[in-house]
Amino acid sequence: MSSPPTTSAGLSGLRSAPVGLPDAVHRPPTIAESNDPFSASRVIDLVARLERGRPVRIADLVDRLNASHLDWLFSQAVVLDALLQLQVNWMADYRNSGGVVIEDGLLGATVAIEDSSRVDPWIVRQAERIDAECRALLAEFSRRDHGTGDG
């Protein structure tokens, strides 16, 4: 006669998943928000890849973001806010407005990124700053005992 299994605290050795079990890595849809570093990170990543010195419709950026990040929903206002923040940061760093130019065009609002050697290092610094904000928010979230932050 065998003894009954004992209960202990903690979760020990898990067994392998059954064959055919779908991967549970679904991400809930996210609506991009202004002043959110996770949204800004995606906008900056796209801006870093834009052709330099040529106006690009902001509506086209919104479309590309929504097509590239199927679990996100970007609005023109959110993308424009992120671009305006980049423009402000450029003006603060270089004391001119030529690096990130936002204008109304015949086909809608556009953004043009200066075609110079100083843009790439600058945009990398912008992305690093936003990445640090994202990491800080994730670290803060992981330190909470509960999703509501009450623990």
Phi and psi in degrees as GROMACS dihedral restraints (atoms count N, CA, C in turn):
[ dihedral_restraints ]
;  ai    aj    ak    al  type     phi  dphi    fc
    3     4     5     6     1   -92.4    20    10
    4     5     6     7     1   153.0    20    10
    6     7     8     9     1   -81.4    20    10
    7     8     9    10     1   150.9    20    10
    9    10    11    12     1   -67.7    20    10
   10    11    12    13     1   150.5    20    10
   12    13    14    15     1   -61.3    20    10
   13    14    15    16     1   145.1    20    10
   15    16    17    18     1   -96.5    20    10
   16    17    18    19     1   151.4    20    10
   18    19    20    21     1   -98.8    20    10
   19    20    21    22     1   137.7    20    10
   21    22    23    24     1  -135.9    20    10
   22    23    24    25     1   161.4    20    10
   24    25    26    27     1   -75.7    20    10
   25    26    27    28     1   146.4    20    10
   27    28    29    30     1    95.1    20    10
   28    29    30    31     1   166.1    20    10
   30    31    32    33     1  -112.0    20    10
   31    32    33    34     1   112.6    20    10
   33    34    35    36     1  -102.7    20    10
   34    35    36    37     1   176.8    20    10
   36    37    38    39     1    -6.0    20    10
   37    38    39    40     1   106.6    20    10
   39    40    41    42     1   -86.9    20    10
   40    41    42    43     1   149.7    20    10
   42    43    44    45     1   -84.4    20    10
   43    44    45    46     1   164.6    20    10
   45    46    47    48     1   -65.1    20    10
   46    47    48    49     1   152.1    20    10
   48    49    50    51     1   -66.9    20    10
   49    50    51    52     1   146.0    20    10
   51    52    53    54     1   -62.0    20    10
   52    53    54    55     1   148.7    20    10
   54    55    56    57     1   -57.9    20    10
   55    56    57    58     1   131.3    20    10
   57    58    59    60     1    91.0    20    10
   58    59    60    61     1    -3.5    20    10
   60    61    62    63     1   -67.0    20    10
   61    62    63    64     1   122.2    20    10
   63    64    65    66     1   -64.4    20    10
   64    65    66    67     1   150.4    20    10
   66    67    68    69     1   -69.7    20    10
   67    68    69    70     1   134.0    20    10
   69    70    71    72     1   -98.4    20    10
   70    71    72    73     1    51.7    20    10
   72    73    74    75     1  -107.7    20    10
   73    74    75    76     1    26.9    20    10
   75    76    77    78     1   -63.0    20    10
   76    77    78    79     1   143.2    20    10
   78    79    80    81     1  -114.2    20    10
   79    80    81    82     1   133.3    20    10
   81    82    83    84     1   -67.7    20    10
   82    83    84    85     1   151.8    20    10
   84    85    86    87     1   -62.1    20    10
   85    86    87    88     1   146.4    20    10
   87    88    89    90     1  -124.6    20    10
   88    89    90    91     1   130.0    20    10
   90    91    92    93     1   -93.6    20    10
   91    92    93    94     1   118.0    20    10
   93    94    95    96     1   -61.9    20    10
   94    95    96    97     1   141.1    20    10
   96    97    98    99     1  -126.4    20    10
   97    98    99   100     1   150.5    20    10
   99   100   101   102     1   -65.5    20    10
  100   101   102   103     1   148.8    20    10
  102   103   104   105     1    63.7    20    10
  103   104   105   106     1    19.8    20    10
  105   106   107   108     1  -103.5    20    10
  106   107   108   109     1   121.3    20    10
  108   109   110   111     1   -62.9    20    10
  109   110   111   112     1   -28.9    20    10
  111   112   113   114     1   -68.1    20    10
  112   113   114   115     1   -38.3    20    10
  114   115   116   117     1   -68.6    20    10
  115   116   117   118     1   -47.6    20    10
  117   118   119   120     1   -60.3    20    10
  118   119   120   121     1   -36.1    20    10
  120   121   122   123     1   -59.5    20    10
  121   122   123   124     1   -42.1    20    10
  123   124   125   126     1   -70.2    20    10
  124   125   126   127     1   -36.9    20    10
  126   127   128   129     1   -66.0    20    10
  127   128   129   130     1   -46.0    20    10
  129   130   131   132     1   -63.1    20    10
  130   131   132   133     1   -39.9    20    10
  132   133   134   135     1   -58.2    20    10
  133   134   135   136     1   -41.0    20    10
  135   136   137   138     1   -71.5    20    10
  136   137   138   139     1   -43.6    20    10
  138   139   140   141     1   -60.5    20    10
  139   140   141   142     1   -36.2    20    10
  141   142   143   144     1   -61.7    20    10
  142   143   144   145     1   -22.7    20    10
  144   145   146   147     1   -99.7    20    10
  145   146   147   148     1    -3.2    20    10
  147   148   149   150     1   -68.9    20    10
  148   149   150   151     1   149.0    20    10
  150   151   152   153     1   -62.7    20    10
  151   152   153   154     1   135.4    20    10
  153   154   155   156     1   -82.7    20    10
  154   155   156   157     1   146.9    20    10
  156   157   158   159     1    76.9    20    10
  157   158   159   160     1    10.3    20    10
  159   160   161   162     1  -129.3    20    10
  160   161   162   163     1   128.1    20    10
  162   163   164   165     1   -63.9    20    10
  163   164   165   166     1   136.8    20    10
  165   166   167   168     1  -124.1    20    10
  166   167   168   169     1   133.7    20    10
  168   169   170   171     1   -64.4    20    10
  169   170   171   172     1   133.8    20    10
  171   172   173   174     1   -63.9    20    10
  172   173   174   175     1   -34.4    20    10
  174   175   176   177     1   -59.3    20    10
  175   176   177   178     1   -34.7    20    10
  177   178   179   180     1   -69.8    20    10
  178   179   180   181     1   -34.4    20    10
  180   181   182   183     1   -64.6    20    10
  181   182   183   184     1   -43.9    20    10
  183   184   185   186     1   -59.1    20    10
  184   185   186   187     1   -46.3    20    10
  186   187   188   189     1   -60.4    20    10
  187   188   189   190     1   -43.4    20    10
  189   190   191   192     1   -66.0    20    10
  190   191   192   193     1   -42.5    20    10
  192   193   194   195     1   -60.9    20    10
  193   194   195   196     1   -44.5    20    10
  195   196   197   198     1   -67.7    20    10
  196   197   198   199     1   -32.1    20    10
  198   199   200   201     1   -76.7    20    10
  199   200   201   202     1   -32.5    20    10
  201   202   203   204     1   -81.9    20    10
  202   203   204   205     1   -30.6    20    10
  204   205   206   207     1  -120.0    20    10
  205   206   207   208     1    82.7    20    10
  207   208   209   210     1   -65.6    20    10
  208   209   210   211     1   -18.6    20    10
  210   211   212   213     1   -94.0    20    10
  211   212   213   214     1     8.6    20    10
  213   214   215   216     1  -122.4    20    10
  214   215   216   217     1   155.9    20    10
  216   217   218   219     1  -129.4    20    10
  217   218   219   220     1   112.7    20    10
  219   220   221   222     1  -101.8    20    10
  220   221   222   223     1   136.5    20    10
  222   223   224   225     1  -104.7    20    10
  223   224   225   226     1   163.3    20    10
  225   226   227   228     1   -63.0    20    10
  226   227   228   229     1   -37.3    20    10
  228   229   230   231     1   -61.6    20    10
  229   230   231   232     1   -41.6    20    10
  231   232   233   234     1   -66.2    20    10
  232   233   234   235     1   -44.2    20    10
  234   235   236   237     1   -65.8    20    10
  235   236   237   238     1   -42.6    20    10
  237   238   239   240     1   -62.0    20    10
  238   239   240   241     1   -41.3    20    10
  240   241   242   243     1   -61.0    20    10
  241   242   243   244     1   -42.0    20    10
  243   244   245   246     1   -65.6    20    10
  244   245   246   247     1   -39.6    20    10
  246   247   248   249     1   -66.8    20    10
  247   248   249   250     1   -39.8    20    10
  249   250   251   252     1   -63.8    20    10
  250   251   252   253     1   -37.2    20    10
  252   253   254   255     1   -65.6    20    10
  253   254   255   256     1   -39.5    20    10
  255   256   257   258     1   -62.1    20    10
  256   257   258   259     1   -42.1    20    10
  258   259   260   261     1   -62.0    20    10
  259   260   261   262     1   -44.1    20    10
  261   262   263   264     1   -62.0    20    10
  262   263   264   265     1   -43.8    20    10
  264   265   266   267     1   -62.8    20    10
  265   266   267   268     1   -39.9    20    10
  267   268   269   270     1   -61.9    20    10
  268   269   270   271     1   -47.1    20    10
  270   271   272   273     1   -63.1    20    10
  271   272   273   274     1   -36.8    20    10
  273   274   275   276     1   -68.0    20    10
  274   275   276   277     1   -36.9    20    10
  276   277   278   279     1   -79.9    20    10
  277   278   279   280     1   -37.4    20    10
  279   280   281   282     1  -117.7    20    10
  280   281   282   283     1    -2.9    20    10
  282   283   284   285     1    58.1    20    10
  283   284   285   286     1    30.8    20    10
  285   286   287   288     1  -149.2    20    10
  286   287   288   289     1   166.2    20    10
  288   289   290   291     1  -106.9    20    10
  289   290   291   292     1    12.2    20    10
  291   292   293   294     1   -82.2    20    10
  292   293   294   295     1   -12.0    20    10
  294   295   296   297     1   -76.6    20    10
  295   296   297   298     1   -41.7    20    10
  297   298   299   300     1  -130.6    20    10
  298   299   300   301     1   105.1    20    10
  300   301   302   303     1  -109.3    20    10
  301   302   303   304     1   118.7    20    10
  303   304   305   306     1  -111.0    20    10
  304   305   306   307     1   125.5    20    10
  306   307   308   309     1  -142.0    20    10
  307   308   309   310     1   160.0    20    10
  309   310   311   312     1   -86.1    20    10
  310   311   312   313     1   131.7    20    10
  312   313   314   315     1  -120.2    20    10
  313   314   315   316     1   178.1    20    10
  315   316   317   318     1   -60.8    20    10
  316   317   318   319     1   -32.0    20    10
  318   319   320   321     1  -104.0    20    10
  319   320   321   322     1    15.7    20    10
  321   322   323   324     1   116.5    20    10
  322   323   324   325     1  -179.5    20    10
  324   325   326   327     1   -63.4    20    10
  325   326   327   328     1   142.8    20    10
  327   328   329   330     1  -130.3    20    10
  328   329   330   331     1   162.3    20    10
  330   331   332   333     1  -131.3    20    10
  331   332   333   334     1   139.2    20    10
  333   334   335   336     1  -127.8    20    10
  334   335   336   337     1   136.0    20    10
  336   337   338   339     1  -105.8    20    10
  337   338   339   340     1   129.9    20    10
  339   340   341   342     1   -52.2    20    10
  340   341   342   343     1   141.3    20    10
  342   343   344   345     1   -97.3    20    10
  343   344   345   346     1    81.9    20    10
  345   346   347   348     1  -146.7    20    10
  346   347   348   349     1   164.8    20    10
  348   349   350   351     1   -71.7    20    10
  349   350   351   352     1   -14.3    20    10
  351   352   353   354     1   -83.9    20    10
  352   353   354   355     1   -12.7    20    10
  354   355   356   357     1   -69.4    20    10
  355   356   357   358     1   -49.6    20    10
  357   358   359   360     1   -58.8    20    10
  358   359   360   361     1   -49.5    20    10
  360   361   362   363     1   -62.2    20    10
  361   362   363   364     1   -35.8    20    10
  363   364   365   366     1   -65.8    20    10
  364   365   366   367     1   -46.0    20    10
  366   367   368   369     1   -68.1    20    10
  367   368   369   370     1   -31.6    20    10
  369   370   371   372     1   -63.1    20    10
  370   371   372   373     1   -42.1    20    10
  372   373   374   375     1   -63.2    20    10
  373   374   375   376     1   -38.0    20    10
  375   376   377   378     1   -63.5    20    10
  376   377   378   379     1   -44.0    20    10
  378   379   380   381     1   -65.0    20    10
  379   380   381   382     1   -39.5    20    10
  381   382   383   384     1   -64.5    20    10
  382   383   384   385     1   -40.0    20    10
  384   385   386   387     1   -63.2    20    10
  385   386   387   388     1   -46.0    20    10
  387   388   389   390     1   -66.0    20    10
  388   389   390   391     1   -39.6    20    10
  390   391   392   393     1   -60.1    20    10
  391   392   393   394     1   -40.7    20    10
  393   394   395   396     1   -63.5    20    10
  394   395   396   397     1   -39.0    20    10
  396   397   398   399     1   -63.3    20    10
  397   398   399   400     1   -43.4    20    10
  399   400   401   402     1   -61.0    20    10
  400   401   402   403     1   -45.9    20    10
  402   403   404   405     1   -63.5    20    10
  403   404   405   406     1   -39.2    20    10
  405   406   407   408     1   -64.2    20    10
  406   407   408   409     1   -41.5    20    10
  408   409   410   411     1   -65.4    20    10
  409   410   411   412     1   -40.7    20    10
  411   412   413   414     1   -66.1    20    10
  412   413   414   415     1   -40.1    20    10
  414   415   416   417     1   -64.8    20    10
  415   416   417   418     1   -41.6    20    10
  417   418   419   420     1   -61.8    20    10
  418   419   420   421     1   -43.9    20    10
  420   421   422   423     1   -61.0    20    10
  421   422   423   424     1   -43.0    20    10
  423   424   425   426     1   -70.0    20    10
  424   425   426   427     1   -21.2    20    10
  426   427   428   429     1   -80.4    20    10
  427   428   429   430     1   -17.1    20    10
  429   430   431   432     1   -73.0    20    10
  430   431   432   433     1   148.1    20    10
  432   433   434   435     1   -79.6    20    10
  433   434   435   436     1   -26.9    20    10
  435   436   437   438     1  -137.1    20    10
  436   437   438   439     1   155.0    20    10
  438   439   440   441     1   -60.2    20    10
  439   440   441   442     1   -24.4    20    10
  441   442   443   444     1   -84.2    20    10
  442   443   444   445     1    -8.8    20    10
  444   445   446   447     1    79.5    20    10
  445   446   447   448     1    13.9    20    10
  447   448   449   450     1   -95.0    20    10
  448   449   450   451     1     9.6    20    10
